[in-house]
Amino acid sequence: MTFWMNGKGISDNELLAGLRQRRPDAFRQLVEIQKHNIVNICNRFVHNPEDAEDIAQETFVEVYRSISSFRRTSSLQTWIYRIAVSRSLNFIRNQNRLKRRGAKESPEISDEVMQIPASASDGPLEVLEQKERQQILDQALDSLPPDQRVAFVLSKCNDMSYQEIAAVLETTVPSIESLVHRAKTNLQKKLHAYYRTRIQNSK
C-alpha cells in the first residue's frame, strides 16, 4: 500500500520502518496522512467531534507505543483502523457506565455525513424535524449490537469495502455481509416502530 502526502507517495514499508525506528518525522507523517480518516471513523461512533479528536489522539499514541507488536498480518492502515474502532467502542462503554451511575448526559451532536443538510429555504420547524430525524437515526444505530453497528458504520458511513471491514474486524467477508444485512433489517424495524408510534400518538 502507498500512502500519499503533499502529492508524494510513501510506501507502507517505508512508513513502518520509520515508525519502528521511533523517528519523529515518520510519526508526524502518519498523523498527517491518517488523522482525517481516524477522526472521521471515531466520530461515526461517538457523535461528538471533540471526543472523536481525543480518541484519535489516543489511537496514535497507542500506535506509537505498540508499533513493535505489529506483525503485518494486515496492512498498517487496517491495524490503525482496528485500534480506532476499539478505542471508540471502549469510550462508548465507559460513557454508558457513567450514565448508569447518574452522570449528566452530554449533549448529542449529529453525524455530519449522515445528516440531511437544511436548504436555505427551510424554516425553523423544518430544521428541527431534520435534527430530530438525525437523532432518531443515531439512537437506532447506537442500539444495534456492537458487531452489526461497526460493520454498518464502516460500510455505509466510511465507504469501506466488505473485504476491508473483514480485515479490520478480523473475520470473513460473508460474515460482514451478514452483519450489514442484519443491521439494515434491525434499523428498518426500529425506525418503522418509532414512526408508527409517533403517527399513532399524533391522532
One Martini backbone bead per residue (centre of mass of N, CA, C, O) as a GRO file, in nm:
protein
  203
    1MET     BB    1   0.099   0.034   0.019
    2THR     BB    2   0.018   0.381  -0.058
    3PHE     BB    3   0.086   0.684   0.066
    4TRP     BB    4  -0.037   1.028   0.077
    5MET     BB    5   0.175   1.336   0.070
    6ASN     BB    6   0.201   1.615  -0.093
    7GLY     BB    7   0.204   1.426  -0.367
    8LYS     BB    8   0.359   1.194  -0.211
    9GLY     BB    9   0.483   0.880  -0.192
   10ILE     BB   10   0.441   0.624   0.073
   11SER     BB   11   0.519   0.339   0.194
   12ASP     BB   12   0.449   0.109   0.423
   13ASN     BB   13   0.746   0.028   0.473
   14GLU     BB   14   0.864   0.311   0.522
   15LEU     BB   15   0.681   0.394   0.755
   16LEU     BB   16   0.733   0.150   0.940
   17ALA     BB   17   1.035   0.189   0.973
   18GLY     BB   18   1.016   0.469   1.109
   19LEU     BB   19   0.842   0.382   1.351
   20ARG     BB   20   1.040   0.160   1.463
   21GLN     BB   21   1.267   0.397   1.496
   22ARG     BB   22   1.128   0.650   1.627
   23ARG     BB   23   1.058   0.866   1.418
   24PRO     BB   24   0.913   1.171   1.421
   25ASP     BB   25   0.856   1.207   1.112
   26ALA     BB   26   0.687   0.947   1.081
   27PHE     BB   27   0.464   1.021   1.280
   28ARG     BB   28   0.378   1.283   1.140
   29GLN     BB   29   0.296   1.149   0.878
   30LEU     BB   30   0.078   0.967   0.986
   31VAL     BB   31  -0.104   1.189   1.100
   32GLU     BB   32  -0.142   1.347   0.834
   33ILE     BB   33  -0.267   1.108   0.671
   34GLN     BB   34  -0.486   0.980   0.910
   35LYS     BB   35  -0.654   1.178   1.082
   36HIS     BB   36  -0.915   1.217   0.925
   37ASN     BB   37  -1.003   0.917   0.921
   38ILE     BB   38  -1.004   0.868   1.228
   39VAL     BB   39  -1.200   1.089   1.314
   40ASN     BB   40  -1.430   0.993   1.136
   41ILE     BB   41  -1.471   0.718   1.266
   42CYS     BB   42  -1.515   0.809   1.560
   43ASN     BB   43  -1.763   0.997   1.499
   44ARG     BB   44  -1.961   0.767   1.416
   45PHE     BB   45  -1.981   0.670   1.728
   46VAL     BB   46  -1.985   0.948   1.924
   47HIS     BB   47  -2.105   1.227   1.807
   48ASN     BB   48  -1.818   1.393   1.872
   49PRO     BB   49  -1.559   1.583   1.775
   50GLU     BB   50  -1.393   1.607   2.039
   51ASP     BB   51  -1.387   1.306   2.110
   52ALA     BB   52  -1.267   1.213   1.842
   53GLU     BB   53  -0.998   1.359   1.876
   54ASP     BB   54  -0.913   1.212   2.137
   55ILE     BB   55  -0.923   0.923   2.022
   56ALA     BB   56  -0.720   0.968   1.797
   57GLN     BB   57  -0.485   1.035   1.982
   58GLU     BB   58  -0.487   0.763   2.130
   59THR     BB   59  -0.433   0.595   1.880
   60PHE     BB   60  -0.149   0.712   1.812
   61VAL     BB   61  -0.020   0.640   2.080
   62GLU     BB   62  -0.061   0.333   2.050
   63VAL     BB   63   0.099   0.303   1.794
   64TYR     BB   64   0.370   0.400   1.910
   65ARG     BB   65   0.382   0.186   2.147
   66SER     BB   66   0.290  -0.085   1.944
   67ILE     BB   67   0.463  -0.124   1.679
   68SER     BB   68   0.635  -0.380   1.763
   69SER     BB   69   0.357  -0.571   1.749
   70PHE     BB   70   0.346  -0.556   1.451
   71ARG     BB   71   0.288  -0.845   1.215
   72ARG     BB   72   0.152  -0.816   0.921
   73THR     BB   73  -0.150  -0.950   0.888
   74SER     BB   74  -0.188  -0.656   0.800
   75SER     BB   75  -0.229  -0.353   0.739
   76LEU     BB   76  -0.153  -0.061   0.878
   77GLN     BB   77  -0.431   0.071   0.841
   78THR     BB   78  -0.603  -0.156   0.959
   79TRP     BB   79  -0.475  -0.152   1.239
   80ILE     BB   80  -0.556   0.139   1.307
   81TYR     BB   81  -0.861   0.105   1.273
   82ARG     BB   82  -0.891  -0.106   1.496
   83ILE     BB   83  -0.808   0.083   1.724
   84ALA     BB   84  -1.024   0.302   1.680
   85VAL     BB   85  -1.270   0.122   1.727
   86SER     BB   86  -1.194   0.020   2.008
   87ARG     BB   87  -1.180   0.301   2.142
   88SER     BB   88  -1.471   0.385   2.081
   89LEU     BB   89  -1.616   0.152   2.231
   90ASN     BB   90  -1.489   0.211   2.506
   91PHE     BB   91  -1.606   0.492   2.536
   92ILE     BB   92  -1.904   0.408   2.530
   93ARG     BB   93  -1.895   0.220   2.775
   94ASN     BB   94  -1.805   0.438   2.976
   95GLN     BB   95  -2.046   0.628   2.934
   96ASN     BB   96  -2.265   0.424   3.018
   97ARG     BB   97  -2.165   0.390   3.307
   98LEU     BB   98  -2.199   0.685   3.391
   99LYS     BB   99  -2.503   0.702   3.338
  100ARG     BB  100  -2.583   0.477   3.542
  101ARG     BB  101  -2.454   0.664   3.782
  102GLY     BB  102  -2.578   0.969   3.705
  103ALA     BB  103  -2.457   1.112   3.491
  104LYS     BB  104  -2.440   1.363   3.285
  105GLU     BB  105  -2.557   1.409   2.982
  106SER     BB  106  -2.441   1.461   2.684
  107PRO     BB  107  -2.469   1.624   2.410
  108GLU     BB  108  -2.594   1.569   2.099
  109ILE     BB  109  -2.420   1.510   1.787
  110SER     BB  110  -2.442   1.507   1.472
  111ASP     BB  111  -2.385   1.345   1.185
  112GLU     BB  112  -2.265   1.492   0.907
  113VAL     BB  113  -2.303   1.276   0.682
  114MET     BB  114  -2.606   1.170   0.761
  115GLN     BB  115  -2.702   1.445   0.738
  116ILE     BB  116  -2.956   1.650   0.628
  117PRO     BB  117  -2.941   1.932   0.478
  118ALA     BB  118  -3.041   2.244   0.500
  119SER     BB  119  -3.203   2.466   0.339
  120ALA     BB  120  -3.244   2.801   0.287
  121SER     BB  121  -3.576   2.764   0.300
  122ASP     BB  122  -3.574   2.659   0.571
  123GLY     BB  123  -3.727   2.643   0.859
  124PRO     BB  124  -3.729   2.578   1.191
  125LEU     BB  125  -3.908   2.321   1.171
  126GLU     BB  126  -3.743   2.170   0.957
  127VAL     BB  127  -3.478   2.163   1.114
  128LEU     BB  128  -3.585   2.011   1.359
  129GLU     BB  129  -3.675   1.757   1.206
  130GLN     BB  130  -3.393   1.680   1.103
  131LYS     BB  131  -3.260   1.651   1.383
  132GLU     BB  132  -3.453   1.435   1.484
  133ARG     BB  133  -3.390   1.222   1.272
  134GLN     BB  134  -3.090   1.200   1.343
  135GLN     BB  135  -3.127   1.111   1.636
  136ILE     BB  136  -3.285   0.854   1.573
  137LEU     BB  137  -3.064   0.723   1.404
  138ASP     BB  138  -2.844   0.721   1.617
  139GLN     BB  139  -3.005   0.551   1.825
  140ALA     BB  140  -3.038   0.305   1.643
  141LEU     BB  141  -2.738   0.249   1.604
  142ASP     BB  142  -2.664   0.230   1.913
  143SER     BB  143  -2.864  -0.035   1.953
  144LEU     BB  144  -2.682  -0.207   1.822
  145PRO     BB  145  -2.484  -0.439   1.788
  146PRO     BB  146  -2.154  -0.393   1.768
  147ASP     BB  147  -2.094  -0.556   1.505
  148GLN     BB  148  -2.316  -0.424   1.333
  149ARG     BB  149  -2.236  -0.131   1.369
  150VAL     BB  150  -1.951  -0.140   1.255
  151ALA     BB  151  -2.017  -0.254   0.975
  152PHE     BB  152  -2.219  -0.032   0.890
  153VAL     BB  153  -2.047   0.223   0.930
  154LEU     BB  154  -1.805   0.142   0.747
  155SER     BB  155  -1.983   0.104   0.494
  156LYS     BB  156  -2.184   0.370   0.486
  157CYS     BB  157  -1.983   0.607   0.611
  158ASN     BB  158  -1.678   0.500   0.495
  159ASP     BB  159  -1.672   0.328   0.230
  160MET     BB  160  -1.610   0.030   0.288
  161SER     BB  161  -1.523  -0.268   0.221
  162TYR     BB  162  -1.575  -0.587   0.311
  163GLN     BB  163  -1.276  -0.662   0.312
  164GLU     BB  164  -1.180  -0.432   0.499
  165ILE     BB  165  -1.366  -0.499   0.738
  166ALA     BB  166  -1.268  -0.786   0.783
  167ALA     BB  167  -0.983  -0.695   0.862
  168VAL     BB  168  -1.058  -0.522   1.107
  169LEU     BB  169  -1.241  -0.772   1.243
  170GLU     BB  170  -1.128  -1.051   1.186
  171THR     BB  171  -1.290  -1.174   0.929
  172THR     BB  172  -1.532  -1.242   0.700
  173VAL     BB  173  -1.712  -1.149   0.433
  174PRO     BB  174  -1.979  -1.304   0.493
  175SER     BB  175  -2.003  -1.188   0.780
  176ILE     BB  176  -2.035  -0.893   0.692
  177GLU     BB  177  -2.282  -0.927   0.516
  178SER     BB  178  -2.460  -1.024   0.751
  179LEU     BB  179  -2.430  -0.780   0.939
  180VAL     BB  180  -2.541  -0.563   0.746
  181HIS     BB  181  -2.814  -0.694   0.698
  182ARG     BB  182  -2.907  -0.697   0.997
  183ALA     BB  183  -2.879  -0.395   1.042
  184LYS     BB  184  -3.089  -0.304   0.835
  185THR     BB  185  -3.327  -0.459   0.954
  186ASN     BB  186  -3.318  -0.331   1.240
  187LEU     BB  187  -3.347  -0.037   1.152
  188GLN     BB  188  -3.621  -0.063   1.013
  189LYS     BB  189  -3.775  -0.154   1.263
  190LYS     BB  190  -3.710   0.084   1.452
  191LEU     BB  191  -3.814   0.315   1.264
  192HIS     BB  192  -4.098   0.207   1.220
  193ALA     BB  193  -4.184   0.203   1.518
  194TYR     BB  194  -4.148   0.502   1.573
  195TYR     BB  195  -4.340   0.623   1.348
  196ARG     BB  196  -4.590   0.468   1.433
  197THR     BB  197  -4.610   0.592   1.716
  198ARG     BB  198  -4.624   0.886   1.627
  199ILE     BB  199  -4.883   0.867   1.462
  200GLN     BB  200  -5.065   0.764   1.691
  201ASN     BB  201  -5.012   1.016   1.884
  202SER     BB  202  -5.131   1.233   1.668
  203LYS     BB  203  -5.449   1.137   1.679
   0.00000   0.00000   0.00000
